[in-house]
Amino acid sequence: MPLHTADALILRTYKLGEADRIVVFLTADRGKRRGVAKGARRTRSPFSGALEPMTRGRVAYFERERRELVRLRYVEPVCSPLASDS
């Protein structure tokens, strides 16, 4: 299970269970991917604010062969549509 890192654009998120989210993101080298962000809906989540749609950032994820969903390790936002310009 190698760790991949890439610059990505967050396209959409879906609720999964009580504390997780499914994240759809777009990378330049691997295309559109879907992944699970474990604990993303918790109040003290390391993903807080980084999973908003149209956020650009650095994504690290684990990928297994023949699996549609990857497992997100972290997302470091670079540019967010929620950031103020002032």
KAPE-V932894 format. One record per residue. N is the residue number from 1. PSI is psi in degrees with one decimal (999 if undefined). NEAR is the number of other C-alpha atoms within 10 Angstrom. Layout:
BEGIN
N:PSI:NEAR
N:PSI:NEAR
END
This chain:
BEGIN
1:86.1:8
2:150.1:8
3:124.8:12
4:140.7:12
5:141.8:16
6:156.7:16
7:135.2:19
8:161.7:27
9:121.6:25
10:123.0:25
11:-43.9:18
12:155.3:16
13:151.7:18
14:148.0:11
15:143.6:14
16:109.9:16
17:-153.3:11
18:-32.9:10
19:-2.2:14
20:166.2:16
21:146.7:19
22:129.7:22
23:129.4:25
24:121.7:20
25:157.9:23
26:126.7:18
27:155.3:17
28:-36.5:10
29:-28.2:9
30:0.1:9
31:-153.4:9
32:129.2:14
33:155.7:16
34:136.1:18
35:163.9:20
36:128.0:21
37:99.9:26
38:129.3:20
39:14.5:18
40:-20.9:24
41:3.2:18
42:157.0:13
43:-32.9:10
44:43.5:9
45:142.2:13
46:-12.9:17
47:-1.6:21
48:124.7:14
49:-15.2:15
50:-10.9:22
51:20.1:26
52:143.4:19
53:144.0:18
54:17.6:17
55:130.8:23
56:140.5:24
57:179.0:20
58:124.2:16
59:135.4:21
60:131.7:19
61:154.7:19
62:139.8:15
63:133.4:17
64:153.0:12
65:144.6:7
66:27.2:6
67:135.5:7
68:-40.2:10
69:137.9:16
70:169.5:19
71:116.3:18
72:134.5:23
73:-49.3:18
74:161.3:17
75:122.5:25
76:107.5:18
77:137.3:20
78:-43.9:13
79:128.5:13
80:142.3:18
81:-13.8:11
82:-10.6:11
83:140.3:8
84:148.4:6
85:-4.6:5
86:999:3
END
